[in-house]
Amino acid sequence: MRRLLHKYVPAHFRNPVRLAARLAATRDPAALFAMGAAVAGMAATPLDLAMTPWERRQYAKAPATTGPLLFICGAPRSGTTLVYQTLVNALPVAPFTNVVQIFPRSPLVATKMLQRWGMKPSATYRNFYGRTAGLSGLNDALPLWDRFLGDDRSRDPEPITPQVAARMRRFFAAWSVAFGLPVASKCNRVVVAAADLAQALPEAIFICLEREPLPHAFSLLEARRMIHGDERVPYGQAPEQSWNAEHPTASVACQVQYYQELVRRQLALVGPERFWIQSYEEFCRNPDALVRRAASALFPAGRATDLPPVLPHEPRRGPRPNSGLAARMERELAALGLLDSRGESISKQSHACA
């Protein structure tokens, strides 16, 4: 039963019933739609399976090249959803919508069918922990990425074999041809496998989000409470030390450090031409700069100049922690070399989590 739910329920869940109760209590439209989509996905399984042969035909006749690909990735709670929404709203690209969550086996056929009936990707900026409302809302497409990275989302992805790379290229090529646009996808988990993906998909560009350590840590702690109902359980992928830490603040600090070091490793392997590190705070101040850079990479010269300016975003601010918790979190981050004595972000090489 849990394996069946895995295709439709967020990856970072512990107890589906209690998670549903917490989501319902928020009354957030995206949270409520996520629950409805899980039910709809299970109900639509017979139709999803029936459309699979047509889906495979699309892959079989796909061209050898995928065309430009744009992947948004990074640590959970780093701003990846906002960047994805902004780029999709500003650029002519082919993203993945909530249709993928309901039809994980035949997403291309289902999306094409619904677009013939007038469905277009939603232009909203609302989301709830990366989830959006409505069939046209943008989606992480986790079931699709599970095909290529393995379905255990709490661990390092499986190696990308030549066979998997070939299947991945056919999929993205088929999606690009079907909609006549470059493919854009947001999946936080991609950052863990960026080097392998870059080799398998040489047309891909990666935009990796980073966030200031202190607000990032508190946002991860807040996510643990909401999604797991337990501050001790990491939200998203985390190193073993994060699971075994004595206090949630130490666990979260270790997770923040893990992603910072992971991003630097991937940058060194992929290179700055294709792996762009983007500050969340800077993006909110000036999203237009990233939009135009992405347009220049995806489209012929001159296309980026035709874009209307993108206005700044207000950075998300979560609940203000009590002074004791804030002080403890600052100490944990400082002990790992992520903050200085004034509580400001600093850059260090590698530190071992205690």
TAGIBEL-V478203 format. One record per residue. N is the residue number from 1. RES is the residue in one small letter. SS is DSSP state (A for helix, B for strand, O for the rest). BURIAL is 1 if it has 9 or more other C-alpha atoms within 8 Angstrom, else 0. Layout:
n=N res=RES ss=SS burial=BURIAL
n=N res=RES ss=SS burial=BURIAL
This chain:
n=1 res=m ss=O burial=0
n=2 res=r ss=A burial=0
n=3 res=r ss=A burial=0
n=4 res=l ss=A burial=0
n=5 res=l ss=A burial=1
n=6 res=h ss=O burial=1
n=7 res=k ss=O burial=1
n=8 res=y ss=O burial=1
n=9 res=v ss=O burial=1
n=10 res=p ss=O burial=0
n=11 res=a ss=O burial=0
n=12 res=h ss=O burial=1
n=13 res=f ss=O burial=1
n=14 res=r ss=O burial=0
n=15 res=n ss=O burial=0
n=16 res=p ss=A burial=0
n=17 res=v ss=A burial=0
n=18 res=r ss=A burial=0
n=19 res=l ss=A burial=1
n=20 res=a ss=A burial=1
n=21 res=a ss=A burial=0
n=22 res=r ss=A burial=1
n=23 res=l ss=A burial=1
n=24 res=a ss=A burial=1
n=25 res=a ss=A burial=0
n=26 res=t ss=A burial=0
n=27 res=r ss=O burial=0
n=28 res=d ss=O burial=1
n=29 res=p ss=A burial=0
n=30 res=a ss=A burial=1
n=31 res=a ss=A burial=1
n=32 res=l ss=A burial=1
n=33 res=f ss=A burial=1
n=34 res=a ss=A burial=1
n=35 res=m ss=A burial=1
n=36 res=g ss=A burial=0
n=37 res=a ss=A burial=1
n=38 res=a ss=A burial=1
n=39 res=v ss=A burial=1
n=40 res=a ss=A burial=1
n=41 res=g ss=A burial=1
n=42 res=m ss=A burial=1
n=43 res=a ss=A burial=0
n=44 res=a ss=O burial=1
n=45 res=t ss=A burial=1
n=46 res=p ss=A burial=0
n=47 res=l ss=A burial=0
n=48 res=d ss=A burial=1
n=49 res=l ss=A burial=1
n=50 res=a ss=A burial=0
n=51 res=m ss=O burial=1
n=52 res=t ss=A burial=1
n=53 res=p ss=A burial=0
n=54 res=w ss=A burial=0
n=55 res=e ss=A burial=1
n=56 res=r ss=A burial=0
n=57 res=r ss=A burial=0
n=58 res=q ss=A burial=1
n=59 res=y ss=A burial=1
n=60 res=a ss=A burial=0
n=61 res=k ss=O burial=0
n=62 res=a ss=O burial=1
n=63 res=p ss=O burial=0
n=64 res=a ss=O burial=0
n=65 res=t ss=O burial=0
n=66 res=t ss=O burial=1
n=67 res=g ss=O burial=0
n=68 res=p ss=O burial=1
n=69 res=l ss=B burial=1
n=70 res=l ss=B burial=1
n=71 res=f ss=B burial=1
n=72 res=i ss=B burial=1
n=73 res=c ss=B burial=1
n=74 res=g ss=B burial=1
n=75 res=a ss=O burial=1
n=76 res=p ss=O burial=1
n=77 res=r ss=O burial=1
n=78 res=s ss=O burial=1
n=79 res=g ss=O burial=1
n=80 res=t ss=A burial=1
n=81 res=t ss=A burial=1
n=82 res=l ss=A burial=0
n=83 res=v ss=A burial=1
n=84 res=y ss=A burial=1
n=85 res=q ss=A burial=1
n=86 res=t ss=A burial=1
n=87 res=l ss=A burial=1
n=88 res=v ss=A burial=1
n=89 res=n ss=A burial=0
n=90 res=a ss=A burial=1
n=91 res=l ss=O burial=0
n=92 res=p ss=O burial=0
n=93 res=v ss=B burial=1
n=94 res=a ss=B burial=1
n=95 res=p ss=O burial=1
n=96 res=f ss=O burial=1
n=97 res=t ss=B burial=1
n=98 res=n ss=O burial=1
n=99 res=v ss=A burial=1
n=100 res=v ss=A burial=1
n=101 res=q ss=A burial=1
n=102 res=i ss=A burial=1
n=103 res=f ss=O burial=1
n=104 res=p ss=O burial=1
n=105 res=r ss=O burial=0
n=106 res=s ss=O burial=1
n=107 res=p ss=A burial=1
n=108 res=l ss=A burial=0
n=109 res=v ss=A burial=1
n=110 res=a ss=A burial=1
n=111 res=t ss=A burial=1
n=112 res=k ss=A burial=1
n=113 res=m ss=A burial=0
n=114 res=l ss=A burial=1
n=115 res=q ss=A burial=1
n=116 res=r ss=A burial=0
n=117 res=w ss=O burial=0
n=118 res=g ss=O burial=0
n=119 res=m ss=O burial=0
n=120 res=k ss=O burial=0
n=121 res=p ss=O burial=1
n=122 res=s ss=O burial=0
n=123 res=a ss=O burial=0
n=124 res=t ss=O burial=0
n=125 res=y ss=O burial=0
n=126 res=r ss=O burial=0
n=127 res=n ss=O burial=1
n=128 res=f ss=B burial=1
n=129 res=y ss=O burial=0
n=130 res=g ss=O burial=0
n=131 res=r ss=B burial=1
n=132 res=t ss=O burial=1
n=133 res=a ss=O burial=1
n=134 res=g ss=O burial=0
n=135 res=l ss=O burial=0
n=136 res=s ss=O burial=1
n=137 res=g ss=O burial=1
n=138 res=l ss=B burial=1
n=139 res=n ss=O burial=1
n=140 res=d ss=O burial=1
n=141 res=a ss=O burial=1
n=142 res=l ss=A burial=1
n=143 res=p ss=A burial=1
n=144 res=l ss=A burial=1
n=145 res=w ss=A burial=1
n=146 res=d ss=A burial=1
n=147 res=r ss=A burial=0
n=148 res=f ss=A burial=1
n=149 res=l ss=A burial=1
n=150 res=g ss=O burial=1
n=151 res=d ss=O burial=0
n=152 res=d ss=O burial=0
n=153 res=r ss=O burial=1
n=154 res=s ss=O burial=0
n=155 res=r ss=O burial=0
n=156 res=d ss=O burial=0
n=157 res=p ss=O burial=1
n=158 res=e ss=O burial=0
n=159 res=p ss=O burial=0
n=160 res=i ss=O burial=1
n=161 res=t ss=O burial=0
n=162 res=p ss=A burial=0
n=163 res=q ss=A burial=0
n=164 res=v ss=A burial=1
n=165 res=a ss=A burial=1
n=166 res=a ss=A burial=0
n=167 res=r ss=A burial=0
n=168 res=m ss=A burial=1
n=169 res=r ss=A burial=1
n=170 res=r ss=A burial=1
n=171 res=f ss=A burial=1
n=172 res=f ss=A burial=1
n=173 res=a ss=A burial=1
n=174 res=a ss=A burial=1
n=175 res=w ss=A burial=1
n=176 res=s ss=A burial=1
n=177 res=v ss=A burial=1
n=178 res=a ss=A burial=0
n=179 res=f ss=A burial=0
n=180 res=g ss=O burial=0
n=181 res=l ss=O burial=1
n=182 res=p ss=B burial=1
n=183 res=v ss=B burial=1
n=184 res=a ss=B burial=1
n=185 res=s ss=B burial=1
n=186 res=k ss=B burial=1
n=187 res=c ss=O burial=1
n=188 res=n ss=A burial=1
n=189 res=r ss=A burial=1
n=190 res=v ss=A burial=1
n=191 res=v ss=A burial=1
n=192 res=v ss=A burial=1
n=193 res=a ss=A burial=1
n=194 res=a ss=A burial=1
n=195 res=a ss=A burial=1
n=196 res=d ss=A burial=1
n=197 res=l ss=A burial=1
n=198 res=a ss=A burial=1
n=199 res=q ss=A burial=0
n=200 res=a ss=A burial=1
n=201 res=l ss=O burial=1
n=202 res=p ss=O burial=0
n=203 res=e ss=O burial=1
n=204 res=a ss=B burial=1
n=205 res=i ss=B burial=1
n=206 res=f ss=B burial=1
n=207 res=i ss=B burial=1
n=208 res=c ss=B burial=1
n=209 res=l ss=B burial=1
n=210 res=e ss=B burial=1
n=211 res=r ss=O burial=1
n=212 res=e ss=O burial=1
n=213 res=p ss=A burial=1
n=214 res=l ss=A burial=1
n=215 res=p ss=A burial=1
n=216 res=h ss=A burial=1
n=217 res=a ss=A burial=1
n=218 res=f ss=A burial=1
n=219 res=s ss=A burial=1
n=220 res=l ss=A burial=1
n=221 res=l ss=A burial=1
n=222 res=e ss=A burial=1
n=223 res=a ss=A burial=1
n=224 res=r ss=A burial=1
n=225 res=r ss=A burial=1
n=226 res=m ss=A burial=1
n=227 res=i ss=A burial=1
n=228 res=h ss=A burial=1
n=229 res=g ss=O burial=0
n=230 res=d ss=O burial=0
n=231 res=e ss=O burial=1
n=232 res=r ss=O burial=1
n=233 res=v ss=O burial=0
n=234 res=p ss=O burial=1
n=235 res=y ss=O burial=1
n=236 res=g ss=O burial=1
n=237 res=q ss=O burial=1
n=238 res=a ss=O burial=1
n=239 res=p ss=O burial=1
n=240 res=e ss=A burial=0
n=241 res=q ss=A burial=1
n=242 res=s ss=A burial=1
n=243 res=w ss=A burial=1
n=244 res=n ss=A burial=0
n=245 res=a ss=O burial=1
n=246 res=e ss=O burial=0
n=247 res=h ss=O burial=0
n=248 res=p ss=A burial=1
n=249 res=t ss=A burial=1
n=250 res=a ss=A burial=1
n=251 res=s ss=A burial=1
n=252 res=v ss=A burial=1
n=253 res=a ss=A burial=1
n=254 res=c ss=A burial=1
n=255 res=q ss=A burial=1
n=256 res=v ss=A burial=1
n=257 res=q ss=A burial=1
n=258 res=y ss=A burial=1
n=259 res=y ss=A burial=1
n=260 res=q ss=A burial=1
n=261 res=e ss=A burial=1
n=262 res=l ss=A burial=1
n=263 res=v ss=A burial=1
n=264 res=r ss=A burial=0
n=265 res=r ss=A burial=0
n=266 res=q ss=A burial=1
n=267 res=l ss=A burial=1
n=268 res=a ss=A burial=0
n=269 res=l ss=A burial=0
n=270 res=v ss=A burial=1
n=271 res=g ss=O burial=1
n=272 res=p ss=O burial=1
n=273 res=e ss=O burial=0
n=274 res=r ss=O burial=1
n=275 res=f ss=B burial=1
n=276 res=w ss=B burial=1
n=277 res=i ss=B burial=1
n=278 res=q ss=B burial=1
n=279 res=s ss=B burial=1
n=280 res=y ss=A burial=1
n=281 res=e ss=A burial=1
n=282 res=e ss=A burial=1
n=283 res=f ss=A burial=1
n=284 res=c ss=A burial=1
n=285 res=r ss=A burial=1
n=286 res=n ss=O burial=1
n=287 res=p ss=A burial=1
n=288 res=d ss=A burial=1
n=289 res=a ss=A burial=0
n=290 res=l ss=A burial=1
n=291 res=v ss=A burial=1
n=292 res=r ss=A burial=1
n=293 res=r ss=A burial=1
n=294 res=a ss=A burial=0
n=295 res=a ss=A burial=1
n=296 res=s ss=A burial=1
n=297 res=a ss=A burial=0
n=298 res=l ss=A burial=1
n=299 res=f ss=O burial=0
n=300 res=p ss=O burial=0
n=301 res=a ss=O burial=0
n=302 res=g ss=O burial=0
n=303 res=r ss=A burial=1
n=304 res=a ss=A burial=1
n=305 res=t ss=A burial=0
n=306 res=d ss=A burial=0
n=307 res=l ss=O burial=0
n=308 res=p ss=O burial=0
n=309 res=p ss=O burial=0
n=310 res=v ss=O burial=1
n=311 res=l ss=O burial=0
n=312 res=p ss=O burial=1
n=313 res=h ss=O burial=0
n=314 res=e ss=O burial=0
n=315 res=p ss=O burial=0
n=316 res=r ss=O burial=0
n=317 res=r ss=O burial=0
n=318 res=g ss=O burial=0
n=319 res=p ss=O burial=0
n=320 res=r ss=O burial=0
n=321 res=p ss=O burial=0
n=322 res=n ss=O burial=0
n=323 res=s ss=A burial=0
n=324 res=g ss=A burial=0
n=325 res=l ss=A burial=1
n=326 res=a ss=A burial=1
n=327 res=a ss=A burial=0
n=328 res=r ss=A burial=1
n=329 res=m ss=A burial=1
n=330 res=e ss=A burial=1
n=331 res=r ss=A burial=0
n=332 res=e ss=A burial=1
n=333 res=l ss=A burial=1
n=334 res=a ss=A burial=1
n=335 res=a ss=A burial=0
n=336 res=l ss=O burial=1
n=337 res=g ss=O burial=1
n=338 res=l ss=O burial=1
n=339 res=l ss=B burial=1
n=340 res=d ss=O burial=1
n=341 res=s ss=O burial=0
n=342 res=r ss=O burial=0
n=343 res=g ss=O burial=0
n=344 res=e ss=O burial=0
n=345 res=s ss=B burial=1
n=346 res=i ss=O burial=0
n=347 res=s ss=O burial=0
n=348 res=k ss=O burial=0
n=349 res=q ss=O burial=0
n=350 res=s ss=O burial=0
n=351 res=h ss=O burial=0
n=352 res=a ss=O burial=0
n=353 res=c ss=O burial=0
n=354 res=a ss=O burial=0
